[in-house]
Amino acid sequence: MKLTRRGFIASAIAAGSVRALPQIAAKTGGRRILTLVYDKSLGMMRAVDKLVP
């Protein structure tokens, strides 16, 4: 897999949000919704986690 600068930044942000999101969800007590989306910059599917109060 050839990783471009844009793909690297997108994956780094996604990895950072995965680490921070469970702590935020525990504090707010909201519901989490997991959605799969196609990321053109990465050229593959990735998971998007949303918090719904």
C-alpha positions as CSV (number, residue, x, y, z in Angstrom):
1,M,0.0,0.0,0.0
2,K,1.4,3.4,-1.0
3,L,0.7,5.9,1.7
4,T,0.5,9.6,0.7
5,R,0.9,12.6,2.9
6,R,-2.9,13.2,2.9
7,G,-3.5,9.5,3.8
8,F,-1.0,9.6,6.6
9,I,-2.6,12.7,8.1
10,A,-6.1,11.2,7.8
11,S,-4.9,7.9,9.5
12,A,-3.1,9.8,12.2
13,I,-6.2,11.9,13.0
14,A,-8.3,8.8,13.0
15,A,-5.9,7.0,15.4
16,G,-5.9,10.0,17.7
17,S,-9.6,10.2,17.9
18,V,-9.9,6.4,18.6
19,R,-7.7,7.0,21.7
20,A,-9.6,10.1,22.9
21,L,-13.2,9.1,22.1
22,P,-13.8,6.5,24.8
23,Q,-12.8,8.9,27.5
24,I,-15.1,11.6,26.1
25,A,-18.0,9.1,25.8
26,A,-17.6,8.0,29.4
27,K,-17.9,11.6,30.6
28,T,-20.9,12.6,28.5
29,G,-22.9,9.3,28.7
30,G,-24.1,9.6,25.1
31,R,-24.8,6.8,22.6
32,R,-22.1,5.8,20.2
33,I,-22.9,5.1,16.5
34,L,-20.3,3.4,14.3
35,T,-20.5,4.0,10.6
36,L,-18.3,2.7,7.8
37,V,-17.3,5.2,5.1
38,Y,-15.1,5.0,2.0
39,D,-12.2,7.4,2.4
40,K,-10.9,8.4,-1.1
41,S,-7.6,9.7,0.3
42,L,-6.8,6.3,1.9
43,G,-8.4,4.3,-0.9
44,M,-10.3,2.1,1.6
45,M,-13.1,1.9,4.1
46,R,-12.7,3.3,7.6
47,A,-14.8,3.5,10.7
48,V,-16.4,6.8,11.9
49,D,-17.6,6.9,15.5
50,K,-20.2,9.5,16.4
51,L,-21.5,10.4,19.8
52,V,-25.3,11.1,20.1
53,P,-26.6,12.5,23.3
